[in-house]
Amino acid sequence: MNILKTVSLTESPWIRPRRVVYENDSGQVLSWDYIERVNARSSVLVVPRFKKSGDLLFIRQYRVIFDCYVIGFPAGVISGDEDVEMCALRELMEETGYTGKVVQTSPELTLNSALIKETARCVVVELEEEAVPEKQQLEPSEQIEVHRVKQDQIGAFFEQAAARGDIIGGGPWYMLLAAQYL
């Protein structure tokens, strides 16, 4: 991918900047700027886990706003009349080629409540150990590699990714820290 230019926007078909003006408990009038999605209810984050081994699938996706790769989980926006589980399975198939079975769905979560007015659901999908992926169904803006990582190798996988200049997504990093320290 080759970045040609960056321009300022006031609104786009996908996002819009907003400012909320409010009064705090001390009577001060304040404002807060944030971004919201246009025509989107919510999004999903998919944690693909192989049933017996516990191996996880991560994606390495080029993200144009950083001009580098980001390590994360498959994710996407719920569209049309999809429910959370349908969206999770669709995104998993499109981005990785795998199919699986939804085993857990989180309550509504916020990903960055200081900047983005959006909620997400985290969906754990179990994959059969011998599952073979089909061809990814990527959009023109997507450049995604799929990586199967053993549980005890996640830290090393992140270290190698960071050493080559990749950014590690917050969700996967929090998961690693929780596994190590809780």
C-alpha positions as CSV (number, residue, x, y, z in Angstrom):
1,M,0.0,0.0,0.0
2,N,1.2,3.5,-0.8
3,I,-0.2,6.6,1.0
4,L,-0.8,9.4,-1.5
5,K,-2.0,12.1,0.9
6,T,-3.8,12.9,4.1
7,V,-6.6,15.4,4.2
8,S,-8.8,17.0,6.9
9,L,-12.4,16.0,7.0
10,T,-15.5,17.4,8.8
11,E,-17.6,14.4,7.9
12,S,-17.4,11.2,5.8
13,P,-19.8,8.4,4.8
14,W,-18.3,6.4,7.7
15,I,-17.6,8.7,10.6
16,R,-18.5,12.2,11.9
17,P,-16.9,14.3,14.6
18,R,-19.1,15.5,17.4
19,R,-18.9,17.9,20.3
20,V,-21.0,17.6,23.4
21,V,-21.4,20.6,25.6
22,Y,-22.4,19.8,29.2
23,E,-22.4,21.2,32.7
24,N,-20.5,19.4,35.4
25,D,-21.6,19.1,39.1
26,S,-19.8,22.3,39.9
27,G,-21.7,24.3,37.4
28,Q,-18.9,24.7,34.9
29,V,-19.8,24.4,31.2
30,L,-17.4,22.1,29.4
31,S,-17.2,20.4,26.1
32,W,-15.9,17.1,24.9
33,D,-15.0,16.1,21.3
34,Y,-15.5,12.6,20.0
35,I,-16.0,10.6,16.8
36,E,-19.1,8.4,16.0
37,R,-19.7,6.0,13.2
38,V,-22.4,6.8,10.7
39,N,-25.1,4.1,10.2
40,A,-23.5,1.5,12.4
41,R,-25.0,0.0,15.5
42,S,-21.9,-1.8,17.0
43,S,-18.9,-3.9,16.1
44,V,-17.6,-7.3,17.0
45,L,-14.1,-8.6,18.0
46,V,-13.6,-12.2,17.3
47,V,-11.3,-14.4,19.5
48,P,-10.8,-17.6,17.4
49,R,-9.6,-20.4,19.6
50,F,-8.8,-24.0,18.6
51,K,-11.0,-26.3,20.7
52,K,-8.4,-28.8,22.1
53,S,-5.0,-27.1,21.9
54,G,-6.2,-23.6,22.9
55,D,-4.1,-22.1,20.1
56,L,-5.3,-18.7,19.0
57,L,-5.7,-17.1,15.6
58,F,-4.3,-13.6,15.3
59,I,-4.4,-11.4,12.2
60,R,-1.6,-9.1,11.0
61,Q,-3.4,-6.4,9.2
62,Y,-2.0,-3.4,7.4
63,R,-3.6,-0.3,8.8
64,V,-3.3,2.7,6.6
65,I,-3.7,5.3,9.4
66,F,-0.5,4.0,11.0
67,D,1.2,3.0,7.7
68,C,2.2,-0.3,9.2
69,Y,0.8,-3.6,10.4
70,V,-1.3,-4.1,13.5
71,I,-1.6,-7.5,15.3
72,G,-5.1,-8.1,16.4
73,F,-8.2,-10.3,16.2
74,P,-10.7,-10.4,13.3
75,A,-13.2,-7.7,13.8
76,G,-15.9,-5.8,11.9
77,V,-19.0,-3.7,12.0
78,I,-22.5,-5.3,12.4
79,S,-24.4,-4.5,9.2
80,G,-28.0,-4.6,8.2
81,D,-30.1,-7.0,10.2
82,E,-27.2,-9.2,11.4
83,D,-27.0,-10.2,15.0
84,V,-23.7,-10.3,16.9
85,E,-23.0,-14.0,16.3
86,M,-23.7,-13.8,12.5
87,C,-21.4,-10.8,12.2
88,A,-18.6,-12.6,14.2
89,L,-18.8,-15.7,12.0
90,R,-18.9,-13.6,8.8
91,E,-15.9,-11.5,9.8
92,L,-14.0,-14.6,10.9
93,M,-14.6,-16.3,7.5
94,E,-13.9,-13.1,5.4
95,E,-10.6,-12.2,7.3
96,T,-9.2,-15.7,8.0
97,G,-11.1,-18.3,5.9
98,Y,-12.0,-20.2,9.0
99,T,-15.4,-21.2,10.3
100,G,-16.3,-22.2,13.9
101,K,-18.9,-22.3,16.6
102,V,-19.7,-19.3,18.9
103,V,-19.2,-20.3,22.5
104,Q,-19.3,-17.0,24.3
105,T,-20.4,-13.4,23.7
106,S,-19.6,-10.5,26.0
107,P,-21.9,-7.8,27.1
108,E,-21.5,-4.4,25.4
109,L,-17.9,-3.1,25.7
110,T,-16.3,0.2,25.0
111,L,-13.0,0.3,23.1
112,N,-12.0,3.9,23.6
113,S,-14.6,5.8,25.5
114,A,-12.7,9.0,25.4
115,L,-12.6,9.3,21.6
116,I,-15.0,7.0,19.9
117,K,-18.7,6.7,20.6
118,E,-19.0,3.0,19.7
119,T,-19.7,-0.2,21.5
120,A,-18.4,-3.7,20.6
121,R,-19.1,-7.3,21.6
122,C,-16.2,-9.8,22.1
123,V,-17.2,-13.2,20.6
124,V,-15.2,-16.3,21.3
125,V,-15.4,-18.8,18.5
126,E,-14.1,-22.4,18.8
127,L,-12.4,-23.9,15.8
128,E,-11.9,-27.6,15.2
129,E,-8.3,-28.6,15.7
130,E,-7.9,-29.9,12.1
131,A,-9.8,-27.1,10.5
132,V,-8.4,-26.0,7.2
133,P,-9.2,-22.4,6.1
134,E,-10.9,-21.5,2.9
135,K,-9.8,-18.6,0.8
136,Q,-10.1,-15.2,2.6
137,Q,-12.7,-12.8,1.2
138,L,-10.9,-9.6,1.7
139,E,-12.1,-6.1,0.7
140,P,-9.8,-4.0,-1.5
141,S,-8.7,-2.0,1.6
142,E,-7.7,-5.1,3.5
143,Q,-4.3,-6.8,3.6
144,I,-4.4,-9.5,6.2
145,E,-2.1,-12.4,7.2
146,V,-3.4,-15.1,9.5
147,H,-1.2,-16.6,12.3
148,R,-2.0,-19.6,14.5
149,V,-0.2,-19.1,17.8
150,K,0.2,-21.6,20.7
151,Q,-0.8,-20.2,24.0
152,D,2.7,-20.3,25.5
153,Q,4.1,-18.5,22.5
154,I,1.9,-15.4,22.4
155,G,4.4,-13.3,24.2
156,A,7.2,-14.3,21.8
157,F,4.9,-13.7,18.8
158,F,4.2,-10.2,20.0
159,E,7.9,-9.5,20.6
160,Q,8.7,-10.6,17.1
161,A,5.9,-8.5,15.7
162,A,7.0,-5.4,17.6
163,A,10.7,-6.0,16.5
164,R,9.7,-5.9,12.9
165,G,7.7,-2.6,13.5
166,D,4.2,-3.9,13.9
167,I,1.8,-2.4,16.5
168,I,0.1,-4.8,18.9
169,G,-3.6,-4.2,19.4
170,G,-4.8,-3.4,22.9
171,G,-7.2,-6.3,23.2
172,P,-4.6,-9.0,22.5
173,W,-2.1,-7.3,24.8
174,Y,-4.6,-7.1,27.6
175,M,-5.4,-10.8,27.1
176,L,-1.7,-11.6,27.4
177,L,-1.3,-9.6,30.6
178,A,-4.3,-11.1,32.2
179,A,-3.0,-14.6,31.4
180,Q,0.3,-13.7,32.9
181,Y,-0.7,-11.8,36.0
182,L,-4.2,-13.0,37.1
